């Protein structure tokens, strides 16, 4: 049976239920103990899985249909292309591998601060931690969410991370 859109096709994949049962694998796929080569393999081995990156404008960007073209004798570095956006508006983009797979250490609001919030507006108004605050997130600049979370994000139609907060 064909689908009317990439999103509908992706969300109906039979493998999604199996992947949801192995959700921990998605958390481990991009962790700092993995080499860059392993993170690249984890990102490209299931090309239909969308992955998320935060843009400079503090928006959630969805990329999908990852393809690793590999390297050549003269330029051995991997060349990876992805589709940005979905449907007729999708555009092929060359993935900047060092940026996408970089490990980052950032200071975020604490989980306790977020739990105290009763609305999205309160989450949005949490003060930015000072530069001297302890690092609260160590991980990849790229997030590979499990299918149930991918579905929730894709169905929301939101690009603002705060709007994705329940």
C-alpha positions as CSV (number, residue, x, y, z in Angstrom):
1,X,0.0,0.0,0.0
2,X,1.4,3.4,-1.0
3,X,1.4,6.4,1.3
4,X,0.3,10.0,0.5
5,X,3.4,11.5,2.1
6,X,6.8,10.7,3.4
7,X,5.6,11.3,7.0
8,X,2.7,8.9,6.6
9,X,5.0,6.3,5.0
10,X,7.6,6.7,7.8
11,X,5.0,6.5,10.6
12,X,3.5,3.3,9.2
13,X,6.8,1.3,9.0
14,X,6.3,-2.1,10.7
15,X,9.8,-1.8,12.3
16,X,8.7,1.2,14.4
17,X,7.1,-1.0,17.1
18,X,10.3,-3.1,17.4
19,X,12.4,0.0,17.6
20,X,10.2,1.5,20.4
21,X,10.8,-1.7,22.4
22,X,14.6,-1.1,22.0
23,X,14.4,2.6,22.9
24,X,17.7,2.5,24.9
25,X,19.5,1.8,21.6
26,X,18.6,5.3,20.4
27,X,20.0,6.9,23.5
28,X,23.2,4.9,23.1
29,X,23.6,5.4,19.4
30,X,25.0,8.9,19.6
31,X,26.7,8.8,23.1
32,X,30.2,10.3,23.7
33,X,31.8,6.8,24.2
34,X,31.0,6.0,20.5
35,X,33.7,7.0,17.9
36,X,32.7,9.5,15.2
37,X,32.8,6.5,12.7
38,X,30.3,4.6,15.0
39,X,28.0,7.6,15.3
40,X,28.1,8.1,11.6
41,X,27.2,4.4,11.0
42,X,24.4,4.6,13.6
43,X,23.0,7.6,11.8
44,X,23.2,6.2,8.3
45,X,22.4,2.5,8.9
46,X,18.6,3.2,9.1
47,X,18.3,6.0,6.5
48,X,14.6,6.4,6.9
49,X,14.8,7.4,10.5
50,X,14.6,11.2,10.9
51,X,17.0,12.9,13.3
52,X,16.9,16.2,14.9
53,X,19.3,19.1,15.1
54,X,18.9,22.4,16.8
55,X,19.5,25.4,14.5
56,X,21.2,28.7,15.3
57,X,17.7,30.2,15.5
58,X,16.8,27.8,18.3
59,X,14.4,25.8,16.1
60,X,14.2,22.0,15.8
61,X,15.3,20.9,12.3
62,X,14.2,17.5,11.0
63,X,16.5,15.7,8.6
64,X,15.9,12.3,7.0
65,X,16.8,10.0,4.2
66,X,20.5,9.9,5.1
67,X,22.8,8.6,2.4
68,X,26.6,8.2,2.9
69,X,28.3,8.4,-0.5
70,X,31.6,7.5,1.1
71,X,34.9,8.9,0.0
72,X,37.2,8.7,-3.0
73,X,40.9,7.9,-3.4
74,X,41.8,11.6,-3.6
75,X,39.2,12.8,-1.0
76,X,38.7,10.0,1.4
77,X,36.3,11.8,3.8
78,X,32.8,10.5,3.9
79,X,30.2,12.7,2.1
80,X,26.8,12.4,3.6
81,X,23.6,13.9,2.1
82,X,20.2,14.3,3.9
83,X,16.8,15.7,3.0
84,X,15.8,18.7,4.9
85,X,12.1,19.4,5.3
86,X,9.5,17.0,3.9
87,X,7.3,16.5,0.9
88,X,7.6,18.7,-2.1
89,X,9.6,21.2,-0.1
90,X,12.4,18.7,0.7
91,X,15.9,19.8,-0.3
92,X,19.1,17.8,-0.5
93,X,21.7,19.1,2.0
94,X,25.3,18.0,2.4
95,X,25.7,17.1,6.1
96,X,28.6,18.8,7.9
97,X,29.8,15.6,9.6
98,X,32.1,17.3,12.2
99,X,29.3,19.7,13.3
100,X,26.5,17.1,13.2
101,X,28.5,14.5,15.1
102,X,30.3,16.8,17.5
103,X,30.1,16.2,21.2
104,X,28.8,19.2,23.1
105,X,28.8,20.2,26.7
106,X,26.1,22.8,27.5
107,X,24.4,24.3,30.5
108,X,20.7,23.9,30.5
109,X,17.9,24.5,33.0
110,X,17.8,21.6,35.4
111,X,15.1,18.9,35.2
112,X,13.8,20.1,38.6
113,X,13.4,23.7,37.2
114,X,11.5,22.3,34.2
115,X,9.3,20.1,36.4
116,X,8.2,23.1,38.5
117,X,6.7,24.7,35.4
118,X,3.0,24.4,34.8
119,X,2.8,25.9,31.3
120,X,4.9,26.2,28.1
121,X,5.3,29.9,28.9
122,X,6.9,29.2,32.2
123,X,9.3,26.8,30.5
124,X,10.2,29.5,27.9
125,X,10.8,32.0,30.7
126,X,13.2,29.9,32.7
127,X,16.3,32.2,32.9
128,X,19.3,31.1,30.9
129,X,21.9,29.6,33.3
130,X,25.1,31.7,33.7
131,X,28.2,30.6,31.8
132,X,29.8,29.7,35.1
133,X,27.0,27.1,35.9
134,X,27.8,23.4,35.9
135,X,27.5,21.5,32.6
136,X,24.1,19.7,32.6
137,X,24.2,18.1,29.2
138,X,27.1,16.1,27.6
139,X,26.2,14.5,24.3
140,X,25.9,14.7,20.6
141,X,24.8,17.8,18.7
142,X,22.5,15.4,16.8
143,X,19.5,13.6,18.5
144,X,18.2,10.4,17.1
145,X,14.8,9.9,18.8
146,X,13.0,6.6,19.1
147,X,10.0,6.2,16.7
148,X,7.3,7.1,19.3
149,X,9.0,10.4,20.0
150,X,9.7,11.0,16.3
151,X,5.9,10.5,15.7
152,X,5.0,13.0,18.4
153,X,7.3,15.6,17.0
154,X,6.3,15.1,13.4
155,X,2.6,15.1,14.2
156,X,2.9,18.3,16.3
157,X,4.0,20.4,13.3
158,X,6.0,22.5,15.7
159,X,9.6,23.8,15.2
160,X,9.9,25.7,18.5
161,X,11.4,23.4,21.1
162,X,9.3,25.1,23.9
163,X,6.1,24.3,22.0
164,X,7.0,20.6,22.1
165,X,7.0,20.7,25.9
166,X,3.8,19.0,27.2
